[in-house]
Amino acid sequence: MEETMPRAATTTDVFNAIAEPRRREIIGVLGGGRAHAVGELVKRLRIPQPAVSKHLGVLRKVGIVTVSKHGQHRLYRLNAEELKPVHDWVKTYERFWAHQLDRIKERAERKVTERIADQKRRAKDEEEGPC
């Protein structure tokens, strides 16, 4: 029988909280900078209201989302500073994709240079005309 490690609760840290795709969608919407009521998130994401509320609760517990009351509405806002541990951790692996991006850039620049040289060669051949 295979042993499995118990899964950490989603409210233990930011990493566990953002592991769920729907929560990342909510973060994406809240990342626009303005506060949103639950109803707005429900309409925008097309997720049932109880699910949105549950996900917002998880995000609140780890500090990624803050809530404020305005009249009868609770408005949720992203607290992006709490995502910094994720950024810091991912940044340690940046060298792996940065190198690839440099190679892609070099290849693209080389192709552009080759095309320009080809165009100049063709233009010169056309000017000289047939032999």
C-alpha positions in Angstrom: 0.0 0.0 0.0 1.3 3.4 -1.0 1.9 5.9 1.8 0.7 9.4 1.2 1.6 12.5 3.0 -1.4 14.3 4.6 -2.3 17.4 2.6 -1.8 20.7 4.4 -4.9 22.7 5.0 -5.5 25.4 2.4 -5.5 28.0 5.2 -2.1 27.2 6.5 -0.1 29.4 4.1 -0.3 31.4 0.9 1.1 28.5 -1.2 -1.7 26.2 -0.3 -4.3 28.9 -0.7 -3.3 29.7 -4.2 -2.9 26.1 -5.3 -6.6 26.1 -6.2 -7.3 27.5 -9.7 -10.6 29.3 -8.8 -8.8 31.2 -6.0 -6.1 32.3 -8.5 -9.0 33.5 -10.8 -10.4 35.6 -7.9 -6.9 37.0 -7.2 -6.7 37.8 -10.9 -9.9 39.9 -10.8 -8.9 41.6 -7.5 -5.5 42.3 -9.0 -7.1 45.1 -11.0 -6.8 47.3 -7.9 -10.4 48.0 -7.0 -12.6 46.4 -4.4 -15.3 44.0 -5.4 -18.5 42.7 -3.8 -19.1 39.0 -3.8 -21.9 39.5 -6.3 -19.6 41.2 -8.8 -17.1 38.3 -8.5 -19.9 35.7 -9.0 -21.0 37.5 -12.2 -17.5 38.0 -13.5 -16.2 34.5 -12.8 -19.5 32.6 -13.3 -18.9 30.7 -10.1 -21.8 30.0 -7.7 -21.9 32.5 -4.8 -21.3 29.9 -2.0 -18.1 28.8 -3.8 -16.9 32.4 -4.2 -17.6 33.1 -0.6 -15.8 30.0 0.5 -12.7 30.8 -1.6 -12.7 34.4 -0.3 -12.7 33.0 3.2 -9.6 31.0 2.5 -7.9 33.9 0.9 -8.8 36.1 3.9 -7.4 33.6 6.4 -4.0 33.7 4.8 -4.1 37.5 4.4 -4.2 37.7 0.5 -7.6 39.4 0.6 -9.0 42.0 2.9 -12.6 42.9 3.5 -14.3 46.1 4.4 -17.9 46.9 5.0 -19.7 49.6 3.0 -23.3 49.7 4.0 -24.8 46.3 3.5 -21.9 45.2 1.2 -18.7 43.6 2.0 -16.0 44.7 -0.4 -13.0 42.5 -1.0 -9.6 43.8 -2.0 -6.3 42.1 -2.9 -3.5 42.5 -0.3 -0.7 41.7 -2.8 2.0 42.1 -0.3 1.0 38.7 1.1 2.0 37.1 -2.2 5.6 38.2 -1.8 6.7 34.8 -0.4 5.4 33.2 -3.6 7.3 35.7 -5.7 10.5 35.3 -3.7 10.3 31.5 -4.1 9.6 31.5 -7.8 12.3 34.1 -8.4 15.0 31.6 -7.3 14.1 29.6 -10.5 14.1 32.6 -12.8 17.5 31.8 -14.2 16.1 28.7 -15.8 13.6 30.6 -18.0 15.6 33.8 -18.3 18.4 31.8 -20.2 15.7 30.4 -22.6 14.4 33.9 -23.2 17.8 35.2 -24.0 18.3 32.3 -26.6 14.9 33.1 -28.2 15.8 36.8 -28.4 19.2 36.0 -30.0 17.6 33.7 -32.5 14.9 36.2 -33.5 17.5 39.0 -33.9 19.7 36.8 -36.0 16.7 35.9 -38.3 15.8 39.6 -38.7 19.4 40.4 -39.6 19.4 37.5 -42.2 16.2 38.8 -43.7 17.5 42.3 -44.0 20.6 41.0 -45.7 18.5 38.9 -48.1 16.3 41.8 -49.0 19.4 44.0 -49.7 21.0 41.3 -51.8 17.7 40.9 -53.8 17.4 44.6 -54.3 21.0 44.8 -55.5 20.5 41.9 -57.9 17.4 43.6 -59.3 19.3 46.8 -59.9 22.0 45.1 -61.8 19.5 43.3 -63.9 20.1 40.2 -66.0 23.6 39.5 -67.1 
